[in-house]
Amino acid sequence: MAKYDLAIIGSGPGGYVAGIRAAQWGLKTIVIEKDPFLGGTCLHVGCIPTKVLLHHADLYEDFKRASEFGFEVKDIKVNWPAMIARKTKIVNKHAKGIEFLFKKNRVESMQGWGRIVGPGRVSVDQNGKKTEIEAANIMLACGSDARSLPGVTINNSDVLDNRGMLDIPSIPKSLVIVGAGAVGVEFASIYKTFGADVTILERLPRMVPLEDEEISAELAKAFRKRGIRFELEAAVESVNSDSKGVSVAFKDKSGKSQTLVAEKVLIAVGRRPVTEDVGLEKTKAKVERGFVHTSPYMETDEPHLYAIGDIIAGQPQLAHAASMQGIIAVGRIAGKPVQPFDRNRCPNCTFCEPQIGSVGLTEKQARDAGYRVNIGKFPFAGNSKSSILGRHEGFIKVVADEKYNEILGVHSIGSLSTEIIAEATTSLQLEGAVDDMMAMIHAHPTVWEAMGDAFNSVMGLTINA
C-alpha cells in the first residue's frame, strides 16, 4: 500500500493549489482526480472558458463602436467555431500547465474516483480496478455540479447548464436564462452581445442577489438599456421541449401565468456539492444537505480530515476561495503559520457587462450587524480613464463604520471592477480605515484611481464628482 503525508481528492483550483503548496512544504502528496484531466470545473467548464467568451464579447462590443474611436470597420463577422476553438486551446494550455507544475513540484496524481474507506485510507476506483492509498491526512476538494429545478431535466441539447452553454455549435437566436446569479448574468452578457434575444427569470426580488442592493439596481438598469429582458420574483413551473423550441412556464410577481418559448434555455440556479459516495459516512465529519462543516482552518470533526472549496457549508463557491482554503489547510497540516479563512475578506467578481467586484459587508449587512455606517459613492462618469475607454456606467460604493472609519465593504460596478477591487480587498485584509485609503496616492489616469475618490466621498471630500 502506497503511503503519503496527504491525499487530496479533486484537482480543481482548491485541490491542485493545495497539492503544490503541500509539496513545497515537504509533504509527500498525491492528488486524485475523477476526470482524465487536471484542473476541475473552473478550468474546463467554469471560470476560464466563460471568461474567454466574455473577453471575445467585450472585443466585439468595441468593434461595433469602432467609429466612436475613429475607425471605419465594415462587415464584422462572428466566427463562432473559431471562438470555441480558441477557448479550448486556452483551457488545454493551462491544463498542461498544471501537469508541468505537478512534475516540477513532485506532486503525484492518479485518475479515478477517490473514496474514504477508513481512517487514513483512500480507495481509488479506476474503471473497476481499485487501488488503496494510505495517507496521514486526507483533504476533500470534490467541487460542485450545476443544480436543476424539480422536474426539469438538463439534456445539454436545448436545456443546458454551464457545461452545455460553453459548447453549443452556434449562437442561439433566443435564450431564456433561469437564475440571475453570477453564471446567469455572465452568459446573458455573452449571448446578448452576439445577437441572441435574452430573457432572465429570477425567483428573488433582484438580480445578483448576493450583491449590495444598489449594485443589483445598477445592473438591472444597464441590462434594460442593452435590451436584456428580465422578470424578477418569477417562479418557473415547467420547462418542456418540442419542435418549436423550449417552452418555459412561470408565474410573474403578480401571480399571472406566462410562457416563454426560446431556442435554448440555460438553468443557472446554483450548484450542489459533490459529496455523495466519497466515504463521508465512514467519518465523524458533520454533513448538512451535502455540505461539509469545517473550522476556519478547514478541519472537519474527523481527525486529519480536511475539506475545502464548493463543498464547504456557509462559504462562497469561488475558485479563489478554494485555493486559499487549500493553502490554509495544508499550512495547518505542515505546522506553518496561516490565518483562518474569513469570507468577509474574500472578493466576489462577476464578469458580466458592466463588471461587478465586491468585498466585505453590503450596506444592509452592516446595518443588520449593528453598525452605524457612513456611505461614500463615486460614479465612473467622473473618471478620466473610463472616458478614454468609452465605458462610463456604474460607480464604486464604500461602506464604512461611522465611529472608527473602519472600512466594512466596497462594492463596484463598471469598467474593470473585477481588477480594481484588489485595493479594497487589501484594505479590508489589513483592517484599514478610510483615512488610510484617502492618504494613498492613486496613479493617474487609471480606472483604479476612482477608488481614491470613492474613499474620499465617505468624508464628503470627493474631488472629481
C-alpha positions, -999 to +999 in steps of 0.1 A: +000+000+000+014+034-011+018+058+019+016+096+017+015+126+041-015+139+022-041+126-002-063+152-020-095+141-037-101+166-065-077+187-087-097+219-091-083+253-080-085+241-044-070+207-049-042+214-073-031+245-054-031+226-021-011+198-037+016+221-049+018+240-016+020+207+003+049+196-018+066+229-014+064+224+024+078+189+022+048+167+024+046+136+002+014+143-017-010+126-042-039+143-059-068+120-071-090+132-099-121+115-113-117+131-148-089+123-172-075+159-169-064+181-141-080+215-133-115+207-123-147+226-132-131+261-130-105+254-157-125+232-180-162+242-178-163+272-155-142+303-148-117+301-176-137+292-207-165+315-197-141+344-193-126+337-227-160+341-243-167+372-222-135+388-234-145+380-270-178+396-263-160+428-250-139+429-281-170+426-303-187+454-285-156+476-292-156+466-328-193+476-331-184+510-316-153+515-338-165+547-354-166+563-319-129+557-316-121+570-351-120+536-370-140+527-401-147+490-397-171+472-420-186+438-423-177+425-388-184+388-387-186+365-357-167+332-363-182+312-335-163+279-342-131+299-341-140+314-307-148+279-293-115+266-307-096+294-290-114+287-257-104+251-260-068+259-268-065+282-237-081+255-215-058+228-228-027+250-224-034+256-187-043+220-181-009+211-194+005+238-172-009+221-141+007+188-152+040+206-156+037+222-121+029+188-106+061+174-121+082+204-111+070+201-075+069+163-074+032+161-068+018+127-078-016+123-094-039+094-101-070+093-122-101+076-107-129+080-082-115+086-047-134+074-017-125+073+020-127+037+032-114+042+068-091+064+089-062+074+068-072+052+039-085+061+004-096+037-023-093+048-059-116+032-085-101+032-120-128+017-142-134-012-118-097-016-108-093-005-072-061+009-056-058+016-019-037+045-006-027+052+030-023+089+040-017+106+073-041+133+062-069+134+037-084+165+020-117+166+002-117+191-027-145+175-047-161+206-061-197+210-073-221+204-101-249+225-115-283+222-098-315+219-117-351+227-108-375+200-097-389+181-127-365+198-151-341+176-170-309+192-183-300+174-216-274+199-228-290+200-261-317+226-257-320+227-219-285+234-207-262+240-178-229+259-178-211+230-195-236+228-223-236+266-229-198+265-235-200+241-264-232+249-283-224+247-321-239+281-329-252+313-313-289+308-305-315+333-318-332+333-284-322+323-249-341+321-216-319+320-185-333+308-153-313+324-125-297+359-122-267+350-102-231+353-115-235+324-140-268+337-154-258+373-159-224+364-174-240+342-200-267+368-206-239+393-214-221+369-238-251+359-258-268+392-259-236+408-273-235+382-301-271+388-311-293+365-291-327+376-277-321+371-240-346+369-211-337+362-175-361+347-150-351+352-113-371+339-083-358+365-059-367+403-060-334+414-075-306+404-098-272+392-085-290+389-051-258+383-031-245+418-040-253+452-025-288+463-034-276+494-052-253+472-073-283+450-082-303+480-093-275+494-114-271+461-132-308+460-139-306+495-153-276+485-176-293+453-188-325+471-195-306+496-216-289+467-235-323+452-243-319+422-219-354+414-206-357+401-171-386+391-148-380+392-111-399+372-085-407+348-113-415+312-103-406+287-130-432+259-131-421+238-161-396+235-189-407+215-220-391+209-254-410+204-287-404+211-324-410+248-318-383+251-292-383+251-254-413+264-235-408+279-200-439+283-180-437+306-150-457+329-127-447+365-126-446+385-094-482+394-098-491+357-099-500+358-136-491+327-156-468+333-186-450+312-211-418+319-230-405+300-260-368+300-269-343+281-289-322+274-258-328+275-220-300+278-195-306+266-160-284+286-137-299+282-102-268+274-082-245+245-076-246+213-055-217+198-036-202+166-050-200+147-017-221+116-025-201+083-025-168+098-012-170+079+021-181+107+044-205+083+061-174+065+074-162+096+092-172+119+121-175+149+097-207+169+100-226+170+067-257+190+061-275+189+027-243+176+012-222+204+025-193+197+050-189+217+081-153+228+089-134+251+113-119+283+098-088+262+093-108+238+071-107+210+097-137+186+099-148+168+130-129+138+118-092+140+129-068+145+100-097+150+075-099+184+058-124+198+033-122+229+010-139+246-018-175+243-031-184+215-006-180+237+025-211+248+044-217+285+046-187+296+024-186+312-011-184+288-040-155+306-057-122+293-072-100+318-053-118+309-020-110+272-026-073+280-034-068+299-002-087+273+018-064+247+004-033+267+014-047+272+049-055+235+054-020+225+041-004+250+065-023+235+094-011+200+084+025+212+079+026+232+111+031+265+093+016+299+105-016+305+085-046+328+091-081+314+093-104+318+063-126+349+066-154+351+040-157+388+046-122+392+032-129+371+001-138+392-030-166+384-054-161+391-091-188+388-117-176+394-153-209+405-169-210+438-187-208+460-167-184+441-144-190+437-106-164+435-080-172+435-042-157+426-009-169+427+027-203+437+041-231+452+020-248+483+034-277+462+046-255+435+062-235+462+080-267+479+094-281+445+103-249+438+122-255+469+143-230+493+127-237+529+123-225+534+088-212+561+065-216+556+028-194+570+000-201+567-037-182+578-068-195+574-104-172+562-131-186+591-152-162+613-133-132+591-140-109+602-169-097+567-179-133+555-181-140+582-206-109+572-226-122+536-226-157+548-235-172+529-205-190+554-182-215+532-165-216+524-128-200+535-096-180+525-065-197+523-031-178+523+002-195+511+034-176+524+065-181+523+102-191+558+114-173+555+148-138+544+138-139+550+100-131+512+095-138+500+060-166+474+062-172+467+025-166+481-010-189+474-040-181+483-076-200+480-108-184+493-140-153+493-160-125+469-147-143+465-114-130+429-111-095+442-112-097+474-091-115+455-062-080+443-053-072+476-034-104+472-014-096+436-006-062+447+006-076+474+028-100+450+045-073+424+049-052+449+068-082+463+087-077+497+070-096+529+078-110+554+053-083+578+064-056+553+053-070+550+019-075+587+014-038+591+021-029+566-005-016+580-038-035+567-068-019+568-102-035+590-129-050+584-153-063+550-143-097+534-136-082+524-103-079+560-091-117+560-088-112+541-056-094+571-041-124+593-050-148+567-035-129+567-002-128+605-001-165+606-007-172+588+026-159+620+042-177+643+018-144+653+002-146+639-034-127+660-059-139+647-092-176+644-087 
